[in-house]
Amino acid sequence: MARLGGVRINLDMNLAPAFGIVPTTLPAFGYGSGPLCGPLAPLASDWAALNDTVEGRLHFGHPWAKPCFSIYNGNKVQPNYEECAHVQDNFFNNHLNRSHAFGGYASTQFEACMATEESCLLDWTNAKNPSSFTTPQQCSQGSISPFYIDVRKKEDVMAAFQFSKEKGVTLTIKNTGHDFQGRSSAPDSLGLWIKHEPEFVAEGCDVEGQSAVTFGAGSQFHDLIEFAEAHGLQVVAGSDQSVGAAGGWAQGGGHSPLTPNYGLGADRTASRFPHTRFDLQYKVVTPDGVYRTVNKCQNEDLFFALRGGGGGTFGVVLEATMMASPRQSFRMANINWPPNNNNLREVLEIFLNNVTTFAKQGFGGYLTPTIGNLVLISPVPDLDEAQDLFKPLVELTTKMDGKSSVAEIASLHEWFQGWVDGRNGEQDPVGLPVALSSRFVPAKNHETESGRAELKEALINAFAHSAFSQIHITTAYGFKGSKGLDTSVHPSWRTALYQVIFVNSWYWDGTMADQQLAYTESTKAANYLREITPGAGAYLNEADIHEPNFEESFWGGHYPRLLEIKKKYDPDHLLDCWHCVGWKGPQEPQYKCYI
């Protein structure tokens, strides 16, 4: 069993940076009477006692760009030019460094308070643009938790839950900040930070030709992929270095270019090997204060919930064990064309005619209209078969003066280095506001010529309403290992060929109208597909924050069972997040920054 250790959970409250100096009153951040700044705010002595309990790991949380500003929460402060330079150098599109900062989020509107337009953000088009951070610009707390706990052990989490229950303080759970729903931040909350620590400390356990990897909840795919490669293994992994492997990715389902052949992340923790002592599992502290081992043999209902029910809902996962496979070579189709609407229409026609076959052959990957690229990988066919399969697309795009090929790559690690770490392609950027929506597209929409024609027009119209869009051929349609009945992911993951995402954004000084327009356009884009895919649903981690009928859209018929499990393990409802199972609704103070 290989283990990647190091878990941090942040409880966001407003303490002094060095806890030896504790303010007698907590500062108000301008958002009203939240649990940290209103009449019910815990006393300084309460915070001191909590800090003692967690052995001095209660810290002050502040926005990542704060060192660049001269005014913070209405008060004059001295900029830290060295720290500011680091933030500026890494502000836009540095996935790993941004994820390693407590106040850093991939989608920066969740560092801010959208509803009040209060933020602490640099110009993502030019982070050294002085007009974004010099006076009269101010740095406001936004949605960053003013206190957090650096969690190192299960007792820290237990203390946080007890504090929340006794003092009425809202909790948030932050892993890496790769979050499109704002579920890992909230104003006036106590944050639980699961911080990145890259050390693996134990070897894998071979079982029936398989093996498994155990890692701490702060582990990111960058390190997990490197570890697997060094040990002759591969794991189902998301296509971003900074995503936490055990956090919301796996707990929400977890898709990957390997999913058509190997299943979802939720499937990789879903099997029990017979005749062994080893179960694929989670270790979690539930809000009732109990540390639990969760697998197919114990706490089975919670095991079901944690494999698709969503992160930040049922407890704080401290460790996960996931199936690994022997390292394999892949056939990779890299199809490129000059991006324009006419070329896209021709590419889409061939793609829609053949994507069902692609999925059945284990091919997974991404089609990105804005850069004119389709990249797919599979370990199933040999090179000659793969070249025949993609011959129509290669010939078409070559005539368009695109450079396309079908080739052999040695491992998933090679793919990850080239198309995720960015050596051979562009990665989706972070460090800017992201108004996102998405939709599953079922295989049945591709069964007839008229269905494919309708779908092509819907996609073209939807793309026109998004600044960035992408087709993710990362569903479990071609996966033969499980029907997924023991996971809580939406059944559409098994019947859809892909999901489509739509993204709009705004500039650092964008107005409320700009923000609303971005979300409205993303919703309009998704509506073109919603109209022709009734009941198909959406991926809860990459969905519209205004997703209609979210309970059905994210979980289908699983929602009633998930709600009962939520009530069982979180009877006091200490964990709540936007559009999560058991969500209290937008009227709660922690959601006052949403628009």
Disulfide bonds with the S-S distance in Angstrom:
Cys68-Cys84 2.09
Cys113-Cys593 2.14
Cys120-Cys139 2.11
Cys577-Cys580 1.89
